[in-house]
Amino acid sequence: MSIGDRITVWQDTGPPENHAPILSGPHITLTRTHLADLLQGVHRDLTAFTTALAAWAERQTTNGPALTATIDAAFAFTAPLPPSAI
C-alpha cells in the first residue's frame, strides 16, 4: 500500500494462489527513497557475493566461471535493477 511517499510492505501471505493480502500481519512502513536505497544496498551485496563466489568456484572446481554464471543466471544477482526499483 502506498500513501504519498510512504510505502507499507507486508509479510508474504503464503502460496501464490492466495491473493488475499493480510493487512494486519507483520509489516514495515518506509519512504520510497529509503526502499530504493535498501534495494540498491541488497543489489551491491549480491554483486559482491557473486564476486566472492567466483573466486571460491575458481579454487574449488575445474569450471568456476561456468558455475558462477549458472548461479547468477538462476538468481539474477548481478542483473541491473529495473528503473522502477530505484
CORGI-V519375 format. One record per residue. RES is the residue in three letters. PSI is psi in degrees with one decimal (* if undefined). OMEGA is omega in whole degrees, 0 to 359 (none if undefined). NEAR is the number of other ideal C-beta (glycine too) atoms within 8 Angstrom. Layout:
RES,PSI,OMEGA,NEAR
RES,PSI,OMEGA,NEAR
This chain:
MET,142.2,182,5
SER,130.1,174,7
ILE,109.5,182,4
GLY,-124.8,182,4
ASP,-2.6,183,5
ARG,140.3,180,10
ILE,137.5,174,10
THR,128.4,181,9
VAL,125.2,180,8
TRP,157.4,174,11
GLN,149.3,177,7
ASP,141.3,183,4
THR,-0.9,178,10
GLY,-147.1,184,4
PRO,153.3,184,4
PRO,-30.2,182,3
GLU,-10.5,178,4
ASN,94.9,184,7
HIS,-0.9,182,5
ALA,118.8,179,5
PRO,147.0,175,6
ILE,98.7,188,8
LEU,0.8,180,7
SER,-1.5,183,3
GLY,-171.2,180,8
PRO,136.1,182,4
HIS,167.1,172,9
ILE,151.1,176,5
THR,130.1,181,7
LEU,170.4,178,9
THR,159.9,177,8
ARG,-39.5,180,9
THR,-43.5,179,7
HIS,-42.2,179,8
LEU,-43.8,179,11
ALA,-41.1,178,10
ASP,-42.2,179,8
LEU,-43.5,179,9
LEU,-40.9,178,11
GLN,-37.2,177,10
GLY,-43.0,177,8
VAL,-41.5,179,8
HIS,-44.7,177,9
ARG,-43.5,180,8
ASP,-42.4,180,8
LEU,-35.4,176,11
THR,-41.6,177,10
ALA,-38.9,177,8
PHE,-42.3,180,9
THR,-37.9,177,13
THR,-44.7,178,8
ALA,-39.3,177,8
LEU,-42.2,180,10
ALA,-42.5,179,11
ALA,-42.5,179,8
TRP,-46.8,182,9
ALA,-35.2,179,12
GLU,-37.2,180,9
ARG,-29.0,190,6
GLN,-19.9,186,6
THR,167.4,177,7
THR,-12.1,181,3
ASN,58.8,182,6
GLY,-45.3,180,13
PRO,-38.2,180,9
ALA,-40.4,178,7
LEU,-47.2,180,10
THR,-44.4,180,12
ALA,-39.3,180,8
THR,-44.5,180,8
ILE,-42.8,179,11
ASP,-38.9,179,11
ALA,-38.4,182,7
ALA,-37.5,184,6
PHE,-8.7,179,7
ALA,40.6,180,7
PHE,-42.5,186,10
THR,3.4,178,7
ALA,142.5,179,5
PRO,145.7,174,3
LEU,140.7,177,9
PRO,149.0,180,6
PRO,-30.5,181,5
SER,-16.1,181,4
ALA,-10.3,182,7
ILE,*,none,8
